[in-house]
Amino acid sequence: MGSRSHNLVLPEGTGTLIQKLINERTGMFFDNGKRDLLIDKLSPLVIERGFSSYLDYYYLLKYDTGADLEWQNVMNALSVQETYFWREFDQVRTLVQTLVPEWHERRTSPTLRIWSAACATGEEPLTIAIALNEAGWFKRASIEILATDASSKAIERAREGVYKERAFRNLPLNLRERYFEKDGSAWRVRSDIHCRIKWAIANLIEEDQIAPFASADFIFCRNVFIYFSENAIRRAVRSFAKFIRPPGYLFVGAAESLIRVTTDFNLNEIGDAFVYVKRERVI
């Protein structure tokens, strides 16, 4: 199976070149133990382009001025879309029960902005929207939820708002019945909740792409840095810190730590969750 089954040529050193280029442009890091996986995931794209060698495909990605569309194909091929509703809910609970009320008291801006920075197929921002709605916040405050992913296919599915049974393994049954309608063998999210979210494509490594979204009060970037190199994490977090609204709260996954990669945020325990809070600079 994979690349070798199609007799594609992988010249010596080309795997390393591709590995480094993918990391540079997407943040994703396939270490030497996973390089074969990377090559196999790219093999359908190499074949579709009519190439017989991965080196030709590398030159296309590296030097072709019209390679933007192909990079979107790469993102779609490599991105991991495994997520579900109510995942690591302690952080969302802290947002809704503690941090949003604090923001509401300060009211330093007319609209509260929340950004789900690697939203995959949309379960995370929809979880946030449902939790906020359950607490009555949409009636009390102007709230904007932004949701982006580097994969255009993931955003396409998020915009459809249709989910299969596997996505509901953590969501309380009463909430599924309240916020979703049966759609064949799947479930469709209620339109009044779905329309609360603005969907877009953005690569976390490209500062100009994320700048319009990072000027949020709260950033959720969970379970994506586990696929990034340390340098790529540092670049993304530096951009978050540059644009985030003070005091600035950043949520990452339970298996992720920023302690060694940033001095821009402090790790705080708030409520039942750990949250990174932007560090105030001493002048």
VOGUBA-159137 format. One record per residue (C-alpha): residue in three letters; x, y negated, z negated. Coordinates in Angstrom, 2 decimals, padded with zeros to 5 digits. Example, Ala and Ser with C-alpha at 12.3 -4.5 7.8 and 13.67 -1.06 7.14 Angstrom:
BEGIN
ALA, 012.30, 004.50, -007.80
SER, 013.67, 001.06, -007.14
***
This chain:
BEGIN
MET, 000.00, 000.00, 000.00
GLY, 000.96, -003.67, -000.01
SER, 003.52, -005.37, 002.16
ARG, 005.52, -002.30, 003.06
SER, 002.45, -000.51, 004.44
HIS, 002.30, -003.13, 007.20
ASN, 005.98, -002.83, 008.11
LEU, 006.61, -006.46, 007.30
VAL, 010.25, -007.44, 007.13
LEU, 011.56, -008.89, 003.85
PRO, 015.13, -010.09, 004.57
GLU, 017.55, -010.01, 001.68
GLY, 017.11, -013.01, -000.61
THR, 013.75, -014.00, 000.90
GLY, 011.82, -012.71, -002.10
THR, 013.78, -015.03, -004.37
LEU, 013.22, -017.99, -002.04
ILE, 009.47, -017.38, -001.99
GLN, 009.39, -016.85, -005.75
LYS, 011.08, -020.20, -006.38
LEU, 008.93, -022.06, -003.84
ILE, 005.71, -020.70, -005.32
ASN, 006.83, -021.78, -008.78
GLU, 007.82, -025.24, -007.56
ARG, 004.51, -025.90, -005.79
THR, 001.97, -024.08, -007.99
GLY, 003.61, -023.69, -011.41
MET, 003.00, -019.93, -011.31
PHE, 006.03, -017.85, -012.18
PHE, 006.45, -014.28, -011.00
ASP, 009.56, -013.06, -012.76
ASN, 011.78, -010.46, -011.14
GLY, 009.64, -007.65, -012.55
LYS, 006.56, -009.06, -010.81
ARG, 008.16, -010.15, -007.55
ASP, 006.80, -007.11, -005.71
LEU, 003.30, -008.07, -006.87
LEU, 003.79, -011.58, -005.49
ILE, 005.00, -010.25, -002.14
ASP, 002.09, -007.83, -001.87
LYS, -000.46, -010.55, -002.68
LEU, 000.98, -012.68, 000.13
SER, 001.13, -009.88, 002.70
PRO, -002.41, -010.42, 004.11
LEU, -001.60, -014.09, 004.69
VAL, 001.65, -013.25, 006.49
ILE, -000.23, -010.82, 008.73
GLU, -003.06, -013.28, 009.42
ARG, -000.48, -015.79, 010.61
GLY, 000.86, -013.21, 013.06
PHE, 004.29, -013.05, 011.43
SER, 006.34, -009.87, 011.14
SER, 008.74, -011.33, 008.56
TYR, 008.23, -013.01, 005.21
LEU, 011.03, -015.39, 006.10
ASP, 008.86, -016.91, 008.85
TYR, 006.10, -017.41, 006.32
TYR, 008.52, -019.03, 003.89
TYR, 009.61, -021.50, 006.59
LEU, 005.96, -022.31, 007.28
LEU, 005.24, -023.08, 003.63
LYS, 008.47, -024.95, 003.07
TYR, 008.81, -027.05, 006.20
ASP, 005.60, -027.14, 008.26
THR, 003.97, -030.56, 007.99
GLY, 000.56, -028.96, 008.39
ALA, 001.01, -026.38, 005.65
ASP, -001.50, -027.88, 003.19
LEU, -004.29, -025.55, 004.31
GLU, -001.97, -022.56, 004.04
TRP, -001.04, -023.56, 000.50
GLN, -004.75, -023.46, -000.36
ASN, -004.83, -019.90, 001.00
VAL, -001.85, -019.11, -001.23
MET, -003.63, -020.55, -004.25
ASN, -006.69, -018.45, -003.50
ALA, -004.58, -015.32, -003.12
LEU, -002.61, -015.78, -006.34
SER, -005.07, -017.33, -008.77
VAL, -006.50, -015.22, -011.58
GLN, -010.25, -015.67, -012.04
GLU, -010.86, -013.54, -015.13
THR, -012.94, -015.51, -017.61
TYR, -016.31, -015.46, -019.34
PHE, -018.79, -017.57, -021.29
TRP, -018.14, -018.40, -024.95
ARG, -014.44, -017.45, -024.66
GLU, -012.37, -018.57, -027.69
PHE, -015.43, -020.44, -028.86
ASP, -013.88, -021.75, -032.09
GLN, -012.28, -024.56, -030.09
VAL, -015.55, -025.54, -028.43
ARG, -017.26, -025.46, -031.83
THR, -014.62, -027.82, -033.21
LEU, -015.14, -030.12, -030.24
VAL, -018.92, -030.24, -030.70
GLN, -019.14, -030.28, -034.49
THR, -016.11, -032.38, -035.44
LEU, -014.39, -034.22, -032.61
VAL, -017.37, -035.49, -030.64
PRO, -018.97, -036.95, -033.80
GLU, -015.66, -038.68, -034.59
TRP, -015.52, -040.08, -031.06
HIS, -019.12, -041.23, -031.39
GLU, -018.26, -043.19, -034.52
ARG, -015.27, -044.87, -032.87
ARG, -016.96, -045.50, -029.50
THR, -013.77, -046.85, -027.93
SER, -015.23, -046.22, -024.46
PRO, -018.80, -046.19, -023.11
THR, -018.54, -042.61, -021.79
LEU, -016.93, -039.58, -023.36
ARG, -014.88, -037.63, -020.81
ILE, -014.05, -033.93, -021.08
TRP, -011.83, -032.24, -018.50
SER, -011.68, -028.48, -017.96
ALA, -008.34, -028.43, -016.16
ALA, -008.26, -024.81, -014.96
CYS, -011.93, -023.95, -014.89
ALA, -011.73, -020.86, -012.64
THR, -015.33, -020.01, -011.67
GLY, -016.84, -022.44, -014.14
GLU, -017.62, -020.49, -017.30
GLU, -015.57, -022.78, -019.56
PRO, -017.12, -026.15, -018.61
LEU, -020.58, -024.58, -018.61
THR, -019.92, -023.22, -022.10
ILE, -018.99, -026.74, -023.21
ALA, -022.11, -028.20, -021.58
ILE, -024.40, -025.62, -023.18
ALA, -022.84, -026.15, -026.62
LEU, -023.18, -029.92, -026.32
ASN, -026.78, -029.57, -025.21
GLU, -027.58, -027.23, -028.09
ALA, -026.26, -029.89, -030.49
GLY, -028.32, -032.61, -028.80
TRP, -025.33, -034.67, -027.66
PHE, -026.54, -035.41, -024.15
LYS, -029.46, -037.31, -025.69
ARG, -027.20, -039.35, -027.97
ALA, -024.18, -040.20, -025.84
SER, -022.99, -040.67, -022.29
ILE, -020.84, -037.60, -021.58
GLU, -018.97, -036.73, -018.39
ILE, -017.63, -033.21, -017.86
LEU, -015.01, -032.79, -015.16
ALA, -013.94, -029.34, -013.98
THR, -011.08, -028.53, -011.61
ASP, -009.13, -025.54, -010.38
ALA, -006.34, -025.10, -007.86
SER, -008.33, -022.41, -006.05
SER, -010.93, -023.64, -003.55
LYS, -012.65, -020.24, -003.67
ALA, -013.03, -020.49, -007.44
ILE, -014.55, -023.96, -007.20
GLU, -016.87, -022.76, -004.44
ARG, -018.19, -020.05, -006.76
ALA, -018.45, -022.51, -009.65
ARG, -020.56, -024.83, -007.50
GLU, -022.91, -021.95, -006.73
GLY, -023.48, -021.36, -010.46
VAL, -024.31, -017.66, -010.11
TYR, -022.76, -015.12, -012.49
LYS, -022.77, -011.38, -012.93
GLU, -023.23, -009.38, -016.12
ARG, -019.52, -009.26, -017.00
ALA, -019.41, -013.03, -017.51
PHE, -021.94, -012.80, -020.36
ARG, -020.17, -010.32, -022.62
ASN, -019.62, -012.97, -025.34
LEU, -022.64, -015.20, -024.81
PRO, -025.50, -014.73, -027.32
LEU, -028.50, -013.18, -025.58
ASN, -030.88, -015.96, -026.60
LEU, -028.63, -018.53, -024.87
ARG, -028.48, -016.52, -021.66
GLU, -032.27, -016.35, -021.61
ARG, -032.49, -020.09, -022.30
TYR, -029.92, -021.36, -019.82
PHE, -029.90, -018.79, -017.00
GLU, -032.48, -017.46, -014.58
LYS, -032.40, -014.02, -012.97
ASP, -031.15, -014.14, -009.38
GLY, -031.21, -010.64, -007.91
SER, -028.64, -008.61, -009.81
ALA, -026.98, -011.79, -011.13
TRP, -027.94, -014.88, -013.14
ARG, -028.12, -018.52, -012.04
VAL, -027.37, -021.34, -014.48
ARG, -030.12, -023.87, -015.11
SER, -029.81, -026.81, -012.71
ASP, -030.07, -029.48, -015.42
ILE, -026.96, -027.99, -017.11
HIS, -025.09, -027.23, -013.90
CYS, -025.48, -030.81, -012.65
ARG, -023.76, -032.11, -015.80
ILE, -020.43, -031.00, -014.36
LYS, -018.40, -032.61, -011.57
TRP, -016.38, -029.97, -009.70
ALA, -013.16, -030.61, -007.77
ILE, -009.92, -028.99, -006.59
ALA, -006.67, -030.05, -008.29
ASN, -003.20, -028.55, -008.63
LEU, -001.90, -029.07, -012.17
ILE, 001.66, -029.51, -010.86
GLU, 000.71, -032.46, -008.63
GLU, 000.44, -035.54, -010.84
ASP, -001.39, -037.58, -008.23
GLN, -004.07, -034.89, -008.01
ILE, -004.71, -034.65, -011.73
ALA, -004.39, -038.34, -012.64
PRO, -008.10, -039.13, -012.00
PHE, -009.13, -036.31, -014.35
ALA, -006.46, -036.53, -017.05
SER, -007.73, -039.91, -018.26
ALA, -010.13, -037.95, -020.45
ASP, -010.70, -037.93, -024.18
PHE, -010.45, -034.14, -024.34
ILE, -008.55, -031.77, -022.05
PHE, -009.14, -028.02, -021.99
CYS, -006.31, -026.20, -020.24
ARG, -006.66, -022.69, -021.55
ASN, -005.18, -019.39, -020.43
VAL, -003.38, -020.81, -017.41
PHE, 000.03, -021.62, -018.89
ILE, 000.60, -017.91, -019.52
TYR, 001.19, -017.69, -015.76
PHE, 003.46, -020.78, -015.58
SER, 007.18, -021.19, -016.00
GLU, 008.33, -023.26, -018.96
ASN, 009.40, -026.09, -016.70
ALA, 006.03, -026.13, -014.95
ILE, 004.22, -026.25, -018.30
ARG, 006.44, -029.15, -019.34
ARG, 005.61, -031.06, -016.14
ALA, 001.87, -030.55, -016.50
VAL, 001.77, -031.46, -020.19
ARG, 003.86, -034.57, -019.56
SER, 001.25, -035.70, -017.03
PHE, -001.55, -034.98, -019.49
ALA, 000.17, -037.12, -022.10
LYS, 000.70, -039.93, -019.61
PHE, -002.99, -040.33, -018.76
ILE, -005.04, -038.96, -021.66
ARG, -007.12, -041.44, -023.66
PRO, -005.90, -041.97, -027.23
PRO, -006.00, -040.31, -029.66
GLY, -005.93, -037.55, -027.01
TYR, -006.85, -033.93, -027.70
LEU, -005.52, -030.97, -025.71
PHE, -006.85, -027.41, -026.06
VAL, -004.76, -024.47, -024.84
GLY, -005.38, -020.73, -025.08
ALA, -004.84, -018.76, -028.28
ALA, -001.91, -016.90, -026.69
GLU, -000.24, -020.12, -025.54
SER, 002.11, -022.42, -027.44
LEU, 003.51, -025.82, -026.50
ILE, 005.81, -026.15, -029.52
ARG, 009.00, -025.61, -027.51
VAL, 007.98, -027.46, -024.36
THR, 006.63, -030.83, -025.49
THR, 007.21, -033.60, -028.00
ASP, 004.19, -035.51, -026.70
PHE, 001.65, -033.55, -028.75
ASN, 001.45, -032.31, -032.34
LEU, -000.34, -029.07, -033.22
ASN, -003.14, -029.77, -035.72
GLU, -005.65, -027.51, -037.40
ILE, -009.08, -029.11, -037.03
GLY, -012.09, -027.23, -038.29
ASP, -011.61, -023.58, -037.37
ALA, -009.35, -024.28, -034.39
PHE, -005.84, -025.35, -033.49
VAL, -005.70, -028.43, -031.27
TYR, -002.81, -030.41, -029.81
VAL, -003.14, -034.12, -030.57
LYS, -001.09, -036.71, -028.72
ARG, 001.76, -037.98, -030.87
GLU, 001.80, -041.70, -031.56
ARG, 005.00, -043.35, -030.44
VAL, 006.88, -045.45, -032.96
ILE, 008.05, -048.70, -031.39
***
